[in-house]
Amino acid sequence: MKTKLKTTPENRFTEEQNQIALFAKALGHPARVKILQYLFETKSCVCGDIVDEIGLAQSTISQHLKELKKTGLIQGTVEGTSVCYCINNESWTKMKDLLVEFFDQDLIKTDCC
């Protein structure tokens, strides 16, 4: 008797497809886009002043930081009683490479319509 594998999104789609979807989800909220822009503008790790800069409640910012950290786009380090965040350059580059390849698919000519 064969055991039927449960189909889940993780095994229905390629690793690349899942990764693109995770990055797209991370960029899918304007607050997360603003957080990323702020981290790039400061050009250093940011400790604590993200709430003041973004203008949302601490709990809301924490949820957005959690989502960004889950995708690996940012990283955080604990310094005393605060957590400092910065862009994870390796993950950022991976995301850019995946998205460029994905968005450049239209450059391949087809004989369709």
MOPAC internal coordinates of N, CA, C and O (Angstrom, degrees):
PM7 1SCF
backbone

  N    0.0000 0     0.00 0     0.00 0    0    0    0
  C    1.4350 1     0.00 0     0.00 0    1    0    0
  C    1.5244 1   109.12 1     0.00 0    2    1    0
  O    1.2310 1   120.80 1   -54.49 1    3    2    1
  N    1.3302 1   116.07 1   125.51 1    3    2    1
  C    1.4612 1   120.81 1   179.68 1    5    3    2
  C    1.5249 1   109.85 1   -85.09 1    6    5    3
  O    1.2310 1   121.93 1   -40.72 1    7    6    5
  N    1.3218 1   113.91 1   139.28 1    7    6    5
  C    1.4499 1   119.26 1   174.86 1    9    7    6
  C    1.5163 1   108.33 1   -90.92 1   10    9    7
  O    1.2310 1   121.11 1   -55.76 1   11   10    9
  N    1.3095 1   115.48 1   124.24 1   11   10    9
  C    1.4546 1   120.26 1  -179.79 1   13   11   10
  C    1.5308 1   108.75 1   -80.52 1   14   13   11
  O    1.2310 1   121.28 1   -53.12 1   15   14   13
  N    1.3340 1   115.16 1   126.88 1   15   14   13
  C    1.4580 1   119.45 1   178.30 1   17   15   14
  C    1.5172 1   110.13 1   -72.50 1   18   17   15
  O    1.2310 1   121.18 1   -42.51 1   19   18   17
  N    1.2829 1   115.34 1   137.49 1   19   18   17
  C    1.4603 1   120.78 1   176.57 1   21   19   18
  C    1.5271 1   108.08 1   -70.76 1   22   21   19
  O    1.2310 1   120.72 1   -51.87 1   23   22   21
  N    1.3220 1   116.22 1   128.13 1   23   22   21
  C    1.4549 1   120.40 1   179.48 1   25   23   22
  C    1.5200 1   108.90 1   -83.60 1   26   25   23
  O    1.2310 1   121.25 1   -57.26 1   27   26   25
  N    1.3052 1   115.22 1   122.74 1   27   26   25
  C    1.4603 1   121.42 1   177.83 1   29   27   26
  C    1.5199 1   108.05 1  -125.84 1   30   29   27
  O    1.2310 1   120.07 1   -18.65 1   31   30   29
  N    1.3283 1   117.47 1   161.35 1   31   30   29
  C    1.4772 1   118.85 1   178.06 1   33   31   30
  C    1.5146 1   112.84 1   -55.84 1   34   33   31
  O    1.2310 1   120.33 1   149.06 1   35   34   33
  N    1.3274 1   116.98 1   -30.94 1   35   34   33
  C    1.4582 1   120.26 1  -177.93 1   37   35   34
  C    1.5296 1   112.24 1   -66.24 1   38   37   35
  O    1.2310 1   120.01 1   146.52 1   39   38   37
  N    1.3447 1   117.58 1   -33.48 1   39   38   37
  C    1.4622 1   117.69 1  -178.83 1   41   39   38
  C    1.5307 1   112.60 1  -106.18 1   42   41   39
  O    1.2310 1   119.97 1   177.87 1   43   42   41
  N    1.3004 1   117.65 1    -2.13 1   43   42   41
  C    1.4532 1   121.67 1   176.52 1   45   43   42
  C    1.5250 1   110.93 1   -85.62 1   46   45   43
  O    1.2310 1   120.81 1   153.02 1   47   46   45
  N    1.3170 1   116.07 1   -26.98 1   47   46   45
  C    1.4487 1   122.09 1  -176.71 1   49   47   46
  C    1.5268 1   109.86 1  -119.81 1   50   49   47
  O    1.2310 1   120.90 1   -20.72 1   51   50   49
  N    1.3195 1   115.88 1   159.28 1   51   50   49
  C    1.4589 1   119.41 1   179.36 1   53   51   50
  C    1.5217 1   110.11 1   -71.58 1   54   53   51
  O    1.2310 1   121.46 1   -17.02 1   55   54   53
  N    1.3045 1   114.82 1   162.98 1   55   54   53
  C    1.4719 1   120.22 1   177.03 1   57   55   54
  C    1.5330 1   109.64 1   -59.43 1   58   57   55
  O    1.2310 1   120.89 1   140.02 1   59   58   57
  N    1.3178 1   115.90 1   -39.98 1   59   58   57
  C    1.4653 1   120.61 1   179.71 1   61   59   58
  C    1.5308 1   111.23 1   -63.35 1   62   61   59
  O    1.2310 1   120.24 1   136.25 1   63   62   61
  N    1.3225 1   117.14 1   -43.75 1   63   62   61
  C    1.4654 1   120.79 1   178.83 1   65   63   62
  C    1.5242 1   111.24 1   -62.55 1   66   65   63
  O    1.2310 1   120.71 1   137.01 1   67   66   65
  N    1.3164 1   116.24 1   -42.99 1   67   66   65
  C    1.4678 1   120.01 1   177.77 1   69   67   66
  C    1.5233 1   111.13 1   -64.01 1   70   69   67
  O    1.2310 1   120.21 1   139.90 1   71   70   69
  N    1.3300 1   117.21 1   -40.10 1   71   70   69
  C    1.4589 1   120.99 1  -179.03 1   73   71   70
  C    1.5285 1   110.95 1   -66.82 1   74   73   71
  O    1.2310 1   120.06 1   137.34 1   75   74   73
  N    1.3284 1   117.49 1   -42.66 1   75   74   73
  C    1.4661 1   120.76 1   177.51 1   77   75   74
  C    1.5283 1   109.79 1   -60.34 1   78   77   75
  O    1.2310 1   120.42 1   136.85 1   79   78   77
  N    1.3321 1   116.80 1   -43.15 1   79   78   77
  C    1.4632 1   120.55 1   179.77 1   81   79   78
  C    1.5293 1   111.45 1   -63.25 1   82   81   79
  O    1.2310 1   119.95 1   140.65 1   83   82   81
  N    1.3360 1   117.69 1   -39.35 1   83   82   81
  C    1.4671 1   120.40 1   178.21 1   85   83   82
  C    1.5283 1   111.58 1   -65.29 1   86   85   83
  O    1.2310 1   120.86 1   136.88 1   87   86   85
  N    1.3270 1   115.95 1   -43.12 1   87   86   85
  C    1.4604 1   119.10 1   178.02 1   89   87   86
  C    1.5281 1   110.61 1   -64.23 1   90   89   87
  O    1.2310 1   120.48 1   138.04 1   91   90   89
  N    1.3301 1   116.68 1   -41.96 1   91   90   89
  C    1.4617 1   120.26 1   179.39 1   93   91   90
  C    1.5267 1   110.63 1   -62.39 1   94   93   91
  O    1.2310 1   120.43 1   140.10 1   95   94   93
  N    1.3206 1   116.78 1   -39.90 1   95   94   93
  C    1.4676 1   120.85 1   177.39 1   97   95   94
  C    1.5298 1   110.54 1   -62.81 1   98   97   95
  O    1.2310 1   121.04 1   138.04 1   99   98   97
  N    1.3221 1   115.61 1   -41.96 1   99   98   97
  C    1.4652 1   119.48 1   179.84 1  101   99   98
  C    1.5172 1   111.36 1   -62.54 1  102  101   99
  O    1.2310 1   120.49 1   144.57 1  103  102  101
  N    1.3272 1   116.67 1   -35.43 1  103  102  101
  C    1.4653 1   120.91 1   179.53 1  105  103  102
  C    1.5197 1   112.13 1   -87.59 1  106  105  103
  O    1.2310 1   120.04 1  -179.96 1  107  106  105
  N    1.3181 1   117.53 1     0.04 1  107  106  105
  C    1.4527 1   122.83 1  -172.95 1  109  107  106
  C    1.5125 1   116.07 1   -81.73 1  110  109  107
  O    1.2310 1   119.52 1  -171.35 1  111  110  109
  N    1.3030 1   118.53 1     8.65 1  111  110  109
  C    1.4645 1   120.98 1   177.27 1  113  111  110
  C    1.5273 1   108.44 1  -133.39 1  114  113  111
  O    1.2310 1   120.41 1   -48.16 1  115  114  113
  N    1.3336 1   116.82 1   131.84 1  115  114  113
  C    1.4676 1   118.83 1  -177.25 1  117  115  114
  C    1.5308 1   114.53 1   -59.91 1  118  117  115
  O    1.2310 1   120.00 1   150.53 1  119  118  117
  N    1.3216 1   117.60 1   -29.47 1  119  118  117
  C    1.4684 1   119.40 1   178.41 1  121  119  118
  C    1.5291 1   110.24 1   -66.22 1  122  121  119
  O    1.2310 1   120.14 1   141.05 1  123  122  121
  N    1.3280 1   117.34 1   -38.95 1  123  122  121
  C    1.4665 1   119.68 1   179.04 1  125  123  122
  C    1.5273 1   110.73 1   -69.59 1  126  125  123
  O    1.2310 1   120.45 1   142.87 1  127  126  125
  N    1.3170 1   116.74 1   -37.13 1  127  126  125
  C    1.4705 1   120.40 1   175.91 1  129  127  126
  C    1.5272 1   109.29 1   -62.01 1  130  129  127
  O    1.2310 1   120.50 1   136.06 1  131  130  129
  N    1.3330 1   116.65 1   -43.94 1  131  130  129
  C    1.4686 1   120.75 1   179.56 1  133  131  130
  C    1.5278 1   111.51 1   -64.61 1  134  133  131
  O    1.2310 1   120.40 1   140.52 1  135  134  133
  N    1.3214 1   116.84 1   -39.48 1  135  134  133
  C    1.4743 1   120.41 1   177.59 1  137  135  134
  C    1.5228 1   109.66 1   -61.26 1  138  137  135
  O    1.2310 1   120.18 1   133.16 1  139  138  137
  N    1.3205 1   117.25 1   -46.84 1  139  138  137
  C    1.4643 1   120.60 1   179.44 1  141  139  138
  C    1.5255 1   111.07 1   -61.65 1  142  141  139
  O    1.2310 1   120.29 1   136.24 1  143  142  141
  N    1.3280 1   117.04 1   -43.76 1  143  142  141
  C    1.4664 1   120.08 1   178.35 1  145  143  142
  C    1.5249 1   110.62 1   -61.33 1  146  145  143
  O    1.2310 1   120.41 1   138.39 1  147  146  145
  N    1.3168 1   116.83 1   -41.61 1  147  146  145
  C    1.4631 1   120.58 1   179.25 1  149  147  146
  C    1.5268 1   111.13 1   -63.01 1  150  149  147
  O    1.2310 1   120.32 1   137.29 1  151  150  149
  N    1.3317 1   117.00 1   -42.71 1  151  150  149
  C    1.4623 1   119.91 1   179.12 1  153  151  150
  C    1.5275 1   111.03 1   -63.94 1  154  153  151
  O    1.2310 1   120.05 1   142.54 1  155  154  153
  N    1.3326 1   117.51 1   -37.46 1  155  154  153
  C    1.4685 1   120.17 1   176.78 1  157  155  154
  C    1.5275 1   111.07 1   -68.30 1  158  157  155
  O    1.2310 1   120.15 1   138.99 1  159  158  157
  N    1.3284 1   117.32 1   -41.01 1  159  158  157
  C    1.4705 1   121.19 1  -178.76 1  161  159  158
  C    1.5212 1   112.31 1   -63.73 1  162  161  159
  O    1.2310 1   120.25 1   142.88 1  163  162  161
  N    1.3265 1   117.13 1   -37.12 1  163  162  161
  C    1.4617 1   120.11 1  -177.09 1  165  163  162
  C    1.5245 1   112.68 1   -75.46 1  166  165  163
  O    1.2310 1   120.66 1   158.63 1  167  166  165
  N    1.3453 1   116.34 1   -21.37 1  167  166  165
  C    1.4689 1   122.29 1   177.23 1  169  167  166
  C    1.5339 1   112.98 1    55.58 1  170  169  167
  O    1.2310 1   120.54 1  -154.89 1  171  170  169
  N    1.3290 1   116.57 1    25.11 1  171  170  169
  C    1.4594 1   120.98 1   176.52 1  173  171  170
  C    1.5221 1   108.16 1  -159.24 1  174  173  171
  O    1.2310 1   120.85 1    -5.34 1  175  174  173
  N    1.3103 1   115.99 1   174.66 1  175  174  173
  C    1.4526 1   119.26 1   176.51 1  177  175  174
  C    1.5230 1   109.79 1   -68.90 1  178  177  175
  O    1.2310 1   121.29 1   -37.37 1  179  178  177
  N    1.3125 1   115.13 1   142.63 1  179  178  177
  C    1.4628 1   121.44 1  -178.02 1  181  179  178
  C    1.5151 1   108.27 1  -112.04 1  182  181  179
  O    1.2310 1   121.21 1   -53.29 1  183  182  181
  N    1.3308 1   115.30 1   126.71 1  183  182  181
  C    1.4596 1   120.99 1   179.81 1  185  183  182
  C    1.5233 1   110.00 1  -118.45 1  186  185  183
  O    1.2310 1   120.56 1   -72.26 1  187  186  185
  N    1.3118 1   116.53 1   107.74 1  187  186  185
  C    1.4484 1   120.08 1   169.03 1  189  187  186
  C    1.5080 1   119.40 1    84.41 1  190  189  187
  O    1.2310 1   118.38 1   152.32 1  191  190  189
  N    1.3168 1   120.69 1   -27.68 1  191  190  189
  C    1.4598 1   119.53 1  -174.17 1  193  191  190
  C    1.5284 1   113.63 1   -91.37 1  194  193  191
  O    1.2310 1   119.93 1  -168.29 1  195  194  193
  N    1.3122 1   117.74 1    11.71 1  195  194  193
  C    1.4619 1   120.86 1   177.95 1  197  195  194
  C    1.5286 1   110.26 1   -65.03 1  198  197  195
  O    1.2310 1   120.12 1   139.65 1  199  198  197
  N    1.3159 1   117.38 1   -40.35 1  199  198  197
  C    1.4645 1   121.34 1  -179.63 1  201  199  198
  C    1.5240 1   110.10 1   -59.52 1  202  201  199
  O    1.2310 1   120.01 1   133.92 1  203  202  201
  N    1.3310 1   117.58 1   -46.08 1  203  202  201
  C    1.4581 1   121.29 1  -179.66 1  205  203  202
  C    1.5237 1   111.34 1   -63.67 1  206  205  203
  O    1.2310 1   120.69 1   141.23 1  207  206  205
  N    1.3193 1   116.29 1   -38.77 1  207  206  205
  C    1.4670 1   121.30 1  -177.57 1  209  207  206
  C    1.5303 1   112.13 1   -72.03 1  210  209  207
  O    1.2310 1   119.95 1   138.03 1  211  210  209
  N    1.3081 1   117.70 1   -41.97 1  211  210  209
  C    1.4681 1   121.76 1  -174.95 1  213  211  210
  C    1.5255 1   111.24 1   -83.59 1  214  213  211
  O    1.2310 1   120.23 1   146.58 1  215  214  213
  N    1.3147 1   117.16 1   -33.42 1  215  214  213
  C    1.4599 1   120.40 1   176.83 1  217  215  214
  C    1.5156 1   115.31 1    83.05 1  218  217  215
  O    1.2310 1   120.36 1  -156.37 1  219  218  217
  N    1.3196 1   116.92 1    23.63 1  219  218  217
  C    1.4597 1   121.06 1   175.63 1  221  219  218
  C    1.5204 1   108.89 1  -115.05 1  222  221  219
  O    1.2310 1   120.49 1   -12.67 1  223  222  221
  N    1.3136 1   116.66 1   167.33 1  223  222  221
  C    1.4645 1   121.47 1   179.68 1  225  223  222
  C    1.5242 1   110.73 1   -62.85 1  226  225  223
  O    1.2310 1   121.06 1   -29.06 1  227  226  225
  N    1.3222 1   115.58 1   150.94 1  227  226  225
  C    1.4643 1   121.87 1   179.73 1  229  227  226
  C    1.5300 1   111.22 1   -54.34 1  230  229  227
  O    1.2310 1   120.49 1   136.12 1  231  230  229
  N    1.3327 1   116.66 1   -43.88 1  231  230  229
  C    1.4667 1   119.64 1  -178.08 1  233  231  230
  C    1.5331 1   111.33 1   -64.92 1  234  233  231
  O    1.2310 1   120.42 1   143.97 1  235  234  233
  N    1.3207 1   116.80 1   -36.03 1  235  234  233
  C    1.4683 1   121.11 1   178.50 1  237  235  234
  C    1.5229 1   110.30 1   -67.84 1  238  237  235
  O    1.2310 1   120.73 1   134.09 1  239  238  237
  N    1.3203 1   116.21 1   -45.91 1  239  238  237
  C    1.4685 1   120.89 1   178.12 1  241  239  238
  C    1.5234 1   109.72 1   -60.65 1  242  241  239
  O    1.2310 1   120.31 1   138.15 1  243  242  241
  N    1.3153 1   117.00 1   -41.85 1  243  242  241
  C    1.4696 1   121.16 1   179.51 1  245  243  242
  C    1.5236 1   111.27 1   -59.37 1  246  245  243
  O    1.2310 1   120.20 1   138.30 1  247  246  245
  N    1.3368 1   117.23 1   -41.70 1  247  246  245
  C    1.4653 1   120.56 1   178.32 1  249  247  246
  C    1.5267 1   111.10 1   -63.93 1  250  249  247
  O    1.2310 1   120.14 1   137.82 1  251  250  249
  N    1.3351 1   117.34 1   -42.18 1  251  250  249
  C    1.4597 1   120.89 1   179.56 1  253  251  250
  C    1.5294 1   111.07 1   -67.45 1  254  253  251
  O    1.2310 1   120.23 1   140.23 1  255  254  253
  N    1.3182 1   117.17 1   -39.77 1  255  254  253
  C    1.4619 1   120.36 1   176.72 1  257  255  254
  C    1.5225 1   110.66 1   -63.51 1  258  257  255
  O    1.2310 1   120.74 1   141.47 1  259  258  257
  N    1.3284 1   116.20 1   -38.53 1  259  258  257
  C    1.4654 1   120.93 1   178.35 1  261  259  258
  C    1.5301 1   110.29 1   -61.11 1  262  261  259
  O    1.2310 1   120.19 1   136.29 1  263  262  261
  N    1.3299 1   117.25 1   -43.71 1  263  262  261
  C    1.4746 1   121.35 1   179.09 1  265  263  262
  C    1.5283 1   110.80 1   -63.97 1  266  265  263
  O    1.2310 1   120.58 1   136.15 1  267  266  265
  N    1.3153 1   116.50 1   -43.85 1  267  266  265
  C    1.4701 1   119.93 1  -179.97 1  269  267  266
  C    1.5198 1   111.25 1   -66.18 1  270  269  267
  O    1.2310 1   120.80 1   142.53 1  271  270  269
  N    1.3192 1   116.07 1   -37.47 1  271  270  269
  C    1.4638 1   120.00 1   179.16 1  273  271  270
  C    1.5257 1   111.04 1   -70.08 1  274  273  271
  O    1.2310 1   120.58 1   144.14 1  275  274  273
  N    1.3330 1   116.50 1   -35.86 1  275  274  273
  C    1.4628 1   121.08 1   179.33 1  277  275  274
  C    1.5334 1   110.99 1   -61.07 1  278  277  275
  O    1.2310 1   119.95 1   143.92 1  279  278  277
  N    1.3169 1   117.70 1   -36.08 1  279  278  277
  C    1.4605 1   121.09 1   179.18 1  281  279  278
  C    1.5176 1   111.39 1   -80.76 1  282  281  279
  O    1.2310 1   120.58 1   167.08 1  283  282  281
  N    1.3386 1   116.50 1   -12.92 1  283  282  281
  C    1.4542 1   120.23 1  -179.44 1  285  283  282
  C    1.5227 1   113.73 1    87.72 1  286  285  283
  O    1.2310 1   119.77 1  -178.31 1  287  286  285
  N    1.3419 1   118.04 1     1.69 1  287  286  285
  C    1.4665 1   119.63 1  -178.91 1  289  287  286
  C    1.5225 1   112.41 1   -68.37 1  290  289  287
  O    1.2310 1   120.73 1   152.31 1  291  290  289
  N    1.3213 1   116.20 1   -27.69 1  291  290  289
  C    1.4670 1   119.73 1   174.58 1  293  291  290
  C    1.5145 1   108.28 1  -126.35 1  294  293  291
  O    1.2310 1   121.61 1   -17.93 1  295  294  293
  N    1.3151 1   114.53 1   162.07 1  295  294  293
  C    1.4582 1   120.38 1   174.69 1  297  295  294
  C    1.5086 1   108.29 1  -133.32 1  298  297  295
  O    1.2310 1   121.28 1   -27.04 1  299  298  297
  N    1.3105 1   115.16 1   152.96 1  299  298  297
  C    1.4460 1   119.72 1  -178.66 1  301  299  298
  C    1.5103 1   111.64 1  -129.45 1  302  301  299
  O    1.2310 1   121.50 1   -34.67 1  303  302  301
  N    1.3063 1   114.74 1   145.33 1  303  302  301
  C    1.4574 1   120.54 1   175.76 1  305  303  302
  C    1.5223 1   108.53 1  -128.33 1  306  305  303
  O    1.2310 1   120.54 1   -35.83 1  307  306  305
  N    1.3090 1   116.58 1   144.17 1  307  306  305
  C    1.4590 1   121.67 1  -179.56 1  309  307  306
  C    1.5175 1   108.66 1   -87.55 1  310  309  307
  O    1.2310 1   121.22 1   -53.85 1  311  310  309
  N    1.3315 1   115.27 1   126.15 1  311  310  309
  C    1.4613 1   121.50 1   175.37 1  313  311  310
  C    1.5146 1   107.52 1  -128.02 1  314  313  311
  O    1.2310 1   121.09 1   -77.39 1  315  314  313
  N    1.3054 1   115.52 1   102.61 1  315  314  313
  C    1.4590 1   119.97 1  -176.70 1  317  315  314
  C    1.5140 1   110.18 1    67.18 1  318  317  315
  O    1.2310 1   120.58 1    58.58 1  319  318  317
  N    1.3329 1   116.50 1  -121.42 1  319  318  317
  C    1.4591 1   120.19 1  -178.94 1  321  319  318
  C    1.5273 1   112.28 1   -98.43 1  322  321  319
  O    1.2310 1   119.96 1  -178.44 1  323  322  321
  N    1.3268 1   117.69 1     1.56 1  323  322  321
  C    1.4637 1   119.19 1  -179.19 1  325  323  322
  C    1.5277 1   111.21 1  -118.03 1  326  325  323
  O    1.2310 1   121.70 1   -19.58 1  327  326  325
  N    1.3181 1   114.36 1   160.42 1  327  326  325
  C    1.4593 1   121.04 1   176.25 1  329  327  326
  C    1.5212 1   107.23 1  -108.94 1  330  329  327
  O    1.2310 1   121.02 1   -48.91 1  331  330  329
  N    1.3094 1   115.65 1   131.09 1  331  330  329
  C    1.4651 1   121.25 1  -179.58 1  333  331  330
  C    1.5309 1   108.24 1  -104.43 1  334  333  331
  O    1.2310 1   120.86 1   -44.14 1  335  334  333
  N    1.3252 1   115.96 1   135.86 1  335  334  333
  C    1.4627 1   121.44 1  -176.93 1  337  335  334
  C    1.5192 1   111.08 1  -117.75 1  338  337  335
  O    1.2310 1   121.79 1   -32.59 1  339  338  337
  N    1.3327 1   114.17 1   147.41 1  339  338  337
  C    1.4547 1   121.13 1   173.71 1  341  339  338
  C    1.5215 1   108.86 1  -151.65 1  342  341  339
  O    1.2310 1   120.96 1   -13.67 1  343  342  341
  N    1.3175 1   115.77 1   166.33 1  343  342  341
  C    1.4570 1   122.18 1   178.48 1  345  343  342
  C    1.5304 1   108.85 1   -68.86 1  346  345  343
  O    1.2310 1   120.47 1   -43.37 1  347  346  345
  N    1.3192 1   116.71 1   136.63 1  347  346  345
  C    1.4582 1   121.88 1   172.67 1  349  347  346
  C    1.5276 1   105.53 1   -90.12 1  350  349  347
  O    1.2310 1   120.43 1   -79.92 1  351  350  349
  N    1.3154 1   116.79 1   100.08 1  351  350  349
  C    1.4627 1   121.86 1  -173.36 1  353  351  350
  C    1.5284 1   113.25 1   -60.03 1  354  353  351
  O    1.2310 1   120.05 1   144.57 1  355  354  353
  N    1.3094 1   117.51 1   -35.43 1  355  354  353
  C    1.4630 1   120.53 1  -179.93 1  357  355  354
  C    1.5350 1   110.54 1   -64.73 1  358  357  355
  O    1.2310 1   120.50 1   133.28 1  359  358  357
  N    1.3224 1   116.64 1   -46.72 1  359  358  357
  C    1.4632 1   120.40 1   179.10 1  361  359  358
  C    1.5221 1   111.33 1   -68.31 1  362  361  359
  O    1.2310 1   120.56 1   142.42 1  363  362  361
  N    1.3290 1   116.53 1   -37.58 1  363  362  361
  C    1.4610 1   120.48 1   178.28 1  365  363  362
  C    1.5319 1   110.12 1   -60.40 1  366  365  363
  O    1.2310 1   120.49 1   135.38 1  367  366  365
  N    1.3265 1   116.67 1   -44.62 1  367  366  365
  C    1.4638 1   121.44 1   179.12 1  369  367  366
  C    1.5248 1   110.48 1   -64.71 1  370  369  367
  O    1.2310 1   120.30 1   138.63 1  371  370  369
  N    1.3236 1   117.03 1   -41.37 1  371  370  369
  C    1.4675 1   120.85 1   177.86 1  373  371  370
  C    1.5181 1   110.19 1   -60.29 1  374  373  371
  O    1.2310 1   120.38 1   135.32 1  375  374  373
  N    1.3389 1   116.87 1   -44.68 1  375  374  373
  C    1.4560 1   120.65 1   179.42 1  377  375  374
  C    1.5283 1   110.68 1   -61.63 1  378  377  375
  O    1.2310 1   120.41 1   133.72 1  379  378  377
  N    1.3279 1   116.81 1   -46.28 1  379  378  377
  C    1.4643 1   120.01 1  -179.56 1  381  379  378
  C    1.5229 1   110.93 1   -60.04 1  382  381  379
  O    1.2310 1   120.43 1   135.42 1  383  382  381
  N    1.3242 1   116.79 1   -44.58 1  383  382  381
  C    1.4641 1   120.81 1  -179.72 1  385  383  382
  C    1.5360 1   111.29 1   -61.52 1  386  385  383
  O    1.2310 1   120.68 1   133.74 1  387  386  385
  N    1.3358 1   116.30 1   -46.26 1  387  386  385
  C    1.4678 1   120.19 1   179.66 1  389  387  386
  C    1.5276 1   111.30 1   -62.80 1  390  389  387
  O    1.2310 1   120.47 1   135.93 1  391  390  389
  N    1.3281 1   116.71 1   -44.07 1  391  390  389
  C    1.4599 1   120.04 1  -176.98 1  393  391  390
  C    1.5237 1   112.12 1   -71.16 1  394  393  391
  O    1.2310 1   119.85 1   143.19 1  395  394  393
  N    1.3283 1   117.89 1   -36.81 1  395  394  393
  C    1.4623 1   120.04 1   176.74 1  397  395  394
  C    1.5268 1   109.65 1   -62.05 1  398  397  395
  O    1.2310 1   120.56 1   133.71 1  399  398  397
  N    1.3255 1   116.53 1   -46.29 1  399  398  397
  C    1.4633 1   120.26 1   178.87 1  401  399  398
  C    1.5330 1   110.55 1   -61.27 1  402  401  399
  O    1.2310 1   120.71 1   137.71 1  403  402  401
  N    1.3297 1   116.24 1   -42.29 1  403  402  401
  C    1.4623 1   121.15 1   179.73 1  405  403  402
  C    1.5305 1   111.14 1   -64.70 1  406  405  403
  O    1.2310 1   120.18 1   132.44 1  407  406  405
  N    1.3260 1   117.25 1   -47.56 1  407  406  405
  C    1.4631 1   120.93 1  -176.98 1  409  407  406
  C    1.5268 1   112.97 1   -74.32 1  410  409  407
  O    1.2310 1   120.05 1   159.27 1  411  410  409
  N    1.3185 1   117.51 1   -20.73 1  411  410  409
  C    1.4691 1   120.16 1   179.33 1  413  411  410
  C    1.5248 1   113.22 1   -85.43 1  414  413  411
  O    1.2310 1   119.84 1  -175.55 1  415  414  413
  N    1.3142 1   117.91 1     4.45 1  415  414  413
  C    1.4594 1   120.48 1   179.30 1  417  415  414
  C    1.5234 1   112.28 1   -59.53 1  418  417  415
  O    1.2310 1   120.10 1   152.32 1  419  418  417
  N    1.3196 1   117.42 1   -27.68 1  419  418  417
  C    1.4671 1   120.50 1  -178.93 1  421  419  418
  C    1.5280 1   112.65 1   -72.28 1  422  421  419
  O    1.2310 1   120.26 1   169.59 1  423  422  421
  N    1.3114 1   117.12 1   -10.41 1  423  422  421
  C    1.4582 1   120.60 1   179.91 1  425  423  422
  C    1.5371 1   111.48 1   -77.39 1  426  425  423
  O    1.2310 1   120.80 1   162.75 1  427  426  425
  N    1.3068 1   116.08 1   -17.25 1  427  426  425
  C    1.4615 1   120.82 1   178.38 1  429  427  426
  C    1.5346 1   107.36 1   -82.12 1  430  429  427
  O    1.2310 1   120.73 1   -61.27 1  431  430  429
  N    1.3069 1   116.21 1   118.73 1  431  430  429
  C    1.4609 1   120.71 1  -177.29 1  433  431  430
  C    1.5237 1   110.51 1   -74.44 1  434  433  431
  O    1.2310 1   121.09 1   -42.24 1  435  434  433
  N    1.3286 1   115.51 1   137.76 1  435  434  433
  C    1.4585 1   121.36 1   175.74 1  437  435  434
  C    1.5214 1   109.04 1  -125.75 1  438  437  435
  O    1.2310 1   120.86 1   -12.89 1  439  438  437
  N    1.3112 1   115.97 1   167.11 1  439  438  437
  C    1.4586 1   121.51 1   178.24 1  441  439  438
  C    1.5236 1   111.07 1   -97.11 1  442  441  439
  O    1.2310 1   120.85 1  -144.95 1  443  442  441
  N    1.2963 1   115.97 1    35.05 1  443  442  441
  C    1.4494 1   120.90 1  -177.66 1  445  443  442
  C    1.5241 1   110.64 1  -102.02 1  446  445  443
  O    1.2310 1   120.94 1   -34.45 1  447  446  445
  N    1.2847 1   115.80 1   145.55 1  447  446  445
  C    1.4822 1   124.19 1   178.24 1  449  447  446
  C    1.5027 1   112.20 1    14.24 1  450  449  447
  O    1.2310 1   120.10 1   180.00 1  451  450  449

